[in-house]
Amino acid sequence: QEALDRAKRFGHRIAVLFLDLDHFKVVNDSLGHDLGDRLLVAIAERLKVALRPGDTIARFGGDEFVVLCEDLHGQHDAVAIADRVIDAVSGRFSIDETEVFVGVSVGIAFPDDNESDPANLIRDADAAMYRAKEKGRARWEIFDYAMRASAVDRLDIENALRRALERRELRVHYQPLVSLRTGAIEGVEALLRWEHPERGLLLPGDFIAVAEETGLIVSIGLWVLDNACRQVQRWKASHPELPALRLSVNLSGRQLGHPRLVDDVAEILMDTGIDPGSVELEITESVLMDDVDMAEETLGRLRALGVKLVVDDFGTGYSSLAYLRRFPVDLLKVDRSFVDGLGTDPSDSAIVAAIITLAHTLGLEAVAEGVETAHQLDELRRLGCDQAQGFYFARPASGHDIGELLANRPRW
């Protein structure tokens, strides 16, 4: 507040920098809190060297620091300070003969007028810091009002999502999985939708990140699996002449790491009476690589239930083929970003061909998502892909609508 008062009196500019260390939790978890505390002291010393004599630095809490910069000529001065801070923290630290590497993400906020509130200024810098984290860490971002609107929107989404299950606003839609050998529908993927009372039908991209961060995804994910299994059983009862149908359901990283996941899945399989061999659980490549040992152990226990396992978005992550061999998976799913360029972009065609060949070499099936044209379908057939899904075949639809489609037994 005193700095704001001085800026108003003398016509100077000030800025607040909110600093958060990148991956500091890993240091505490792996090397202990005592070493982590000494690392914080070492970082503080480097930060003091990087700042100007008149700047004020404080440890805000945990691994967060706040810097108050006065007497600035413009935004470029604050950016220069942020650059020095990032450079200072990005180097190697030696603590008790242990080498430690960390980084720092920085949010920068400037008063919007002479009546700015100190708490709001720190809040804005904090919001900018989170944007820096989202954009890859070890960088700075300057606060703008779109960030505040985004933060308010996120809070609204979180509050409404907490009530969505009990108010029965969530929906499961289904998209057919088509055999590229026969052209028949062999399965469906269950896709979550939210019938928001004010915003209408929301897709996962509008709320899944919030569900992940808050942990709501655990209960929501089990609800999706339970509802999807029951829907498949209803289709089976209504159309006993239909061949067995495969059901694909997504598992998030938060779910994969939950200690009760396997028990909860087993309970749903038993309660719904669905054939476990017809259920496919999809996990993205990047989630599997976050904790390889945990993923391997959990996937092994899921596989023991009889379900099939799918690596989703394959080719977009950073997996090692050596690790891929360790996972008891059954299918690789080619990401839609590669399918887009099939037949027009030689690189995409080469990548898709390589993924399909890799899958077959490992004894796995290959599934392509995001098929929107007949040309893409022809290319996938030519490359030997096993299954595909996308708007070319059918858009995701309600259980009732997909049931009618299944009854018509279309072929492509």
C-alpha positions, -999 to +999 in steps of 0.1 A: +000+000+000+029+024+008+044+017-026+011+024-043+008+057-023+044+067-033+037+058-070+006+080-069+025+109-052+055+109-074+040+096-107+062+064-107+052+029-119+053-002-097+049-039-104+044-071-085+061-103-095+047-135-082+072-164-083+065-201-080+093-227-083+088-254-109+089-290-098+099-281-062+075-308-048+097-334-066+127-322-046+108-324-013+094-358-021+126-374-033+153-357-012+134-347+019+121-315+034+153-306+051+172-304+019+142-286+003+144-259+030+181-254+024+174-252-014+149-224-006+176-205+013+200-209-017+173-197-041+165-167-019+202-157-020+202-159-058+170-139-061+185-111-039+214-108-063+191-107-093+171-078-080+178-041-077+187-025-044+153-009-039+132-039-047+114-058-019+113-096-019+093-118+004+087-155+008+049-157+003+046-193+015+058-228+005+079-223-026+063-190-036+080-156-035+067-121-042+088-092-055+077-056-053+094-034-078+091+004-075+105+033-096+099+016-130+100+036-162+077+011-180+067-025-184+101-033-200+118-027-166+097-053-149+102-078-177+139-073-175+138-081-138+117-112-144+142-124-170+171-120-145+151-139-119+144-168-142+181-169-153+192-168-116+170-197-105+174-219-137+210-229-129+224-258-109+223-259-071+246-280-050+231-290-016+251-315+005+270-327-026+236-333-043+229-315-075+194-301-079+179-283-108+147-262-106+131-234-125+107-206-118+075-193-133+068-156-129+035-136-131+037-099-135+010-074-126+008-036-128-017-013-110-046-005-134-052+029-118-041+049-088-068+033-066-055-003-070-059-026-041-028-044-028-046-078-024-060-076-060-025-067-073-010-099-057-040-119-069-035-107-105+002-115-104-007-150-091-031-155-120-004-145-144+020-169-128-005-198-134-007-188-170+031-190-172+028-225-158+002-235-183+023-223-212+053-244-203+069-231-171+103-213-167+088-182-182+070-150-173+035-137-182+019-103-178-016-101-163-044-090-184-082-088-177-089-119-198-071-139-170-094-125-144-124-133-164-110-168-169-104-172-132-140-161-124-153-184-151-133-213-137-147-208-103-182-207-117-176-240-136-162-256-105-191-247-083-217-258-109-198-290-116-199-300-080-237-300-082-239-315-117-239-351-107-266-348-080-287-326-104-284-352-131-270-327-156-242-350-169-248-371-201-230-399-219-229-398-256-216-425-278-195-426-310-194-457-332-161-476-337-161-490-372-142-521-385-122-511-415-122-547-427-160-552-427-173-517-425-196-527-396-199-510-362-179-531-337-180-509-307-187-474-293-167-449-273-185-433-243-180-395-243-190-372-214-212-342-220-227-317-195-261-303-200-254-270-182-286-252-171-274-219-185-247-226-210-263-255-228-244-287-238-208-285-228-180-306-243-152-321-221-128-293-231-150-268-213-148-285-179-126-316-177-095-297-166-115-283-137-127-318-129-091-331-129-077-303-107-105-306-081-105-344-081-142-345-092-131-366-122-128-397-100-165-398-091-175-385-126-153-411-143-169-440-124-203-426-132-195-426-169-182-462-168-213-474-148-238-457-171-220-468-203-219-504-192-256-503-183-264-487-217-246-515-235-266-541-216-298-523-225-288-524-262-280-561-259-314-568-243-333-547-269-314-562-299-303-597-290-295-603-327-267-578-327-231-591-325-211-584-293-203-547-289-170-533-276-173-503-251-144-478-249-142-455-218-116-429-210-095-430-178-079-398-166-046-395-149-063-386-116-083-418-119-053-440-128-036-428-096-065-433-073-060-462-049-095-476-053-097-475-091-093-512-097-117-522-069-143-497-082-140-509-118-144-545-106-175-535-087-191-518-117-183-548-139-200-571-114-230-549-108-238-543-145-230-579-155-211-568-186-185-590-202-152-575-190-136-586-223-159-562-241-147-532-221-118-511-232-102-485-209-084-457-227-054-439-211-035-412-229+002-417-237+014-388-216-005-400-185+011-434-187+046-418-188+039-395-158+046-424-134+057-455-153+060-479-123+026-469-110+010-472-144+025-506-150+012-519-117-023-505-121-027-515-157-016-551-147-043-552-121-069-538-145-059-563-171-064-591-146-101-581-144-103-591-180-107-556-195-087-544-226-064-514-224-059-487-250-031-461-253-050-430-265-035-401-285-005-422-294+023-403-311+016-370-293+034-378-261+070-387-252+068-424-246+097-447-250+092-479-269+110-497-242+083-486-217+055-494-242+066-530-241+061-531-203+025-520-204-001-548-209-020-528-236-042-542-264-047-513-288-029-481-299-051-452-309-038-429-336-043-392-327-066-372-349-039-346-355-021-372-377-053-384-393-061-348-405-032-348-430-036-383-443-031-384-481-022-347-482+007-344-458+035-370-464+047-366-429+013-374-414+009-404-437+043-417-427+036-413-390+002-431-392+018-459-413+046-463-387+021-464-357-001-490-375+030-511-383+043-508-347+009-518-333+007-549-355+044-558-348+036-558-311+005-578-316-019-549-309-048-534-329-046-499-343-076-475-341-077-441-358-098-412-345-110-381-361-119-396-396-139-369-414-135-377-451-138-407-475-102-400-486-089-405-450-109-437-447-094-450-479-059-442-467-065-459-434-078-490-451-048-490-474-024-487-444-041-517-427-057-498-398-081-521-379-108-496-366-117-460-370-141-434-356-151-399-366-177-376-380-175-393-413-192-423-398-213-407-371-212-379-346-215-387-309-251-391-300-274-402-271-278-438-262-313-438-278-300-425-311-270-448-312-294-477-304-314-470-335-283-467-356-271-501-343-305-516-351-301-505-387-267-523-389-251-499-413-219-506-431-193-483-446 
